[in-house]
């Protein structure tokens, strides 16, 4: 299930290689999620049933929300970034989020390539790697459908 309405196109897909200057500034070569290009204020829906694990704002991510979930007995997390507003209030440590629940609105917060801001929602799926003891990005198509 796409986290953003189907009428909005994917501007930058999972695994696409960044331009050289962006690779240098970010310290990574490839895009770790999917950017859905929208206008500001479009609803972002949860593509999974899960537990709200974090809401915040950071320089690179802008306003963001993270939802933890399990699939095939493995731990995953869904992250939506660059939001204008998170719509979940009265957050508790074990708050459940339902699939298709409206969780946020798209925006243009955070850091952008060449300083150009454009409303969109960066969405990604990470899997917990037990061996490495860290989160690693995975192709989100098993959650979002074709990306």
C-alpha positions as CSV (number, residue, x, y, z in Angstrom):
1,X,0.0,0.0,0.0
2,X,1.4,3.4,-1.0
3,X,1.6,5.9,1.8
4,X,0.6,8.7,-0.6
5,X,-2.3,8.8,-3.1
6,X,-1.5,7.1,-6.4
7,X,-2.0,10.3,-8.4
8,X,1.3,11.6,-7.1
9,X,4.4,10.4,-9.0
10,X,7.6,8.9,-7.6
11,X,10.3,11.6,-8.0
12,X,13.2,9.6,-6.8
13,X,13.0,5.8,-6.3
14,X,14.6,3.3,-4.1
15,X,18.2,2.5,-4.9
16,X,18.6,5.3,-7.5
17,X,22.1,6.7,-7.5
18,X,22.6,10.2,-6.1
19,X,24.5,12.9,-8.1
20,X,28.2,13.0,-7.1
21,X,27.9,16.3,-5.2
22,X,25.0,14.9,-3.1
23,X,26.9,11.6,-2.5
24,X,29.7,13.7,-1.0
25,X,27.5,15.9,1.2
26,X,25.3,13.0,2.5
27,X,28.0,10.4,2.6
28,X,25.8,7.8,0.9
29,X,25.6,6.7,-2.8
30,X,22.1,5.5,-3.2
31,X,18.6,6.7,-2.2
32,X,17.3,4.6,0.7
33,X,13.6,5.2,0.1
34,X,11.0,6.5,-2.2
35,X,10.2,10.2,-2.8
36,X,6.5,10.9,-3.6
37,X,6.3,14.4,-5.2
38,X,3.2,16.2,-4.0
39,X,1.9,19.6,-3.2
40,X,2.2,20.6,0.5
41,X,-0.5,19.2,2.8
42,X,-1.4,15.9,1.1
43,X,-2.4,13.1,3.5
44,X,0.2,10.5,4.4
45,X,-1.3,7.2,5.4
46,X,0.3,4.3,7.3
47,X,0.9,1.4,4.9
48,X,1.2,-1.0,7.9
49,X,-0.4,-2.0,11.2
50,X,2.2,-1.2,13.8
51,X,3.4,0.6,16.9
52,X,4.3,4.3,16.8
53,X,8.0,4.4,17.9
54,X,9.1,8.0,17.2
55,X,7.9,11.4,16.1
56,X,10.4,14.2,15.8
57,X,12.3,16.8,13.7
58,X,15.9,16.6,12.6
59,X,17.9,18.8,10.2
60,X,18.1,16.3,7.4
61,X,14.8,14.5,7.9
62,X,12.7,17.5,8.8
63,X,9.5,16.5,10.6
64,X,9.2,12.7,10.6
65,X,7.3,9.7,12.0
66,X,8.5,6.2,12.5
67,X,6.2,3.1,12.9
68,X,7.6,-0.3,13.9
69,X,6.0,-3.5,12.5
70,X,6.7,-7.2,12.1
71,X,6.5,-9.2,8.9
72,X,7.6,-12.8,8.4
73,X,8.8,-12.8,12.1
74,X,11.3,-10.0,11.3
75,X,11.4,-6.5,12.7
76,X,10.8,-3.6,10.3
77,X,10.1,0.1,10.5
78,X,8.4,2.5,8.2
79,X,9.6,6.1,8.2
80,X,8.0,9.2,6.6
81,X,10.1,12.4,6.4
82,X,9.9,16.0,5.3
83,X,6.4,16.4,6.7
84,X,4.5,19.6,7.3
85,X,2.6,18.2,10.2
86,X,2.2,14.9,12.1
87,X,-1.4,14.2,12.9
88,X,-1.1,11.8,15.7
89,X,-1.6,13.4,19.1
90,X,-1.4,12.3,22.7
91,X,1.5,9.9,21.9
92,X,2.1,7.0,24.3
93,X,5.0,4.5,24.2
94,X,2.9,1.6,22.8
95,X,0.4,3.5,20.7
96,X,-1.0,1.3,17.9
97,X,-1.2,2.7,14.4
98,X,-3.6,1.1,11.9
99,X,-3.0,0.4,8.2
100,X,-4.7,3.2,6.2
101,X,-4.7,5.6,9.2
102,X,-3.9,9.2,8.2
103,X,-0.7,9.9,10.1
104,X,0.7,13.1,8.7
105,X,0.7,15.8,5.9
106,X,3.4,16.1,3.2
107,X,5.7,19.1,3.5
108,X,9.0,20.6,2.7
109,X,10.9,20.4,6.0
110,X,14.5,19.2,6.3
111,X,17.4,19.3,4.0
112,X,17.1,19.3,0.2
113,X,19.5,18.8,-2.7
114,X,21.1,22.2,-3.7
115,X,18.9,23.9,-1.1
116,X,15.8,23.7,-3.4
117,X,12.7,22.9,-1.4
118,X,9.9,21.1,-3.0
119,X,7.0,19.4,-1.2
120,X,7.3,15.7,-1.1
121,X,7.3,12.7,1.3
122,X,10.3,10.5,1.6
123,X,9.2,7.1,2.7
124,X,11.4,4.1,3.5
125,X,11.4,0.7,5.1
126,X,14.3,-0.5,7.2
127,X,14.8,-4.0,8.6
128,X,16.5,-4.8,11.9
129,X,19.7,-6.7,11.2
130,X,20.3,-9.0,14.2
131,X,23.9,-9.8,13.1
132,X,25.0,-6.2,12.6
133,X,22.7,-4.9,15.4
134,X,21.5,-2.0,13.3
135,X,18.7,-0.9,10.9
136,X,19.3,-1.4,7.2
137,X,17.3,-0.1,4.3
138,X,15.4,-2.6,2.2
139,X,13.4,-2.4,-1.0
140,X,10.0,-1.2,0.1
141,X,8.0,-2.8,-2.7
142,X,6.8,-5.6,-0.4
143,X,4.9,-2.8,1.5
144,X,4.3,0.0,-1.0
145,X,3.8,-2.1,-4.1
146,X,5.6,-1.3,-7.3
147,X,8.2,1.5,-6.7
